[in-house]
Amino acid sequence: MNAAHRRLLCAAATALLLPACVGEAAAACTRRIVNRSALTLVGSQNGGPAFVVPPGRTRSVRLVEPGTFDLAAYCSPVLAPGIAPAAQAHLTYEAILDRCYIELGTNELATTFGRGTFGMQGTWPFTANMPRQGDIVLGPVAAEACRPQ
């Protein structure tokens, strides 16, 4: 086998195998929304259909590309029109390769620590990026908002 034939054979093998080795750099992570409170948590991801996370339950969510969560916690397990939420949050998230996180804070710390590094930054009673980056937890202290006045 001459050198030209070998180069042609190697080029053909590379052309066949390269697409299998180089795939899309798709970002996707499975994370959790946890309701540790006595409130009923209602949420929506990227403006999609609403989902409910009852007290003491967890819901898995898939974070793909940048997106948002709209979350509201209600005192009553029966949701009716006109009932105001006891707590609510609008959180944005990022999904870059295998790193998914809720964006928190300002860009000042992003160069040093990365966005979404610190768990609570104006999201109370929701905690974001705890225990894992991309997780959201509604803590038990949120029930205080439901006490009769």
Secondary structure, DSSP 8 states (H G I E B T S, - for coil): --HHHHHHHHHHHHHHHHHHHS------EEEEEEE-SSSEEEEEETT--EEEE-TT-EEEEEE-SSEEEEEEEES-SS--TT---SEEEEEEEEEETTEEEE--S-TTTHHHH-TT-SS-SS-TTEEES-SSTT-EEE-GGGGGGGS--
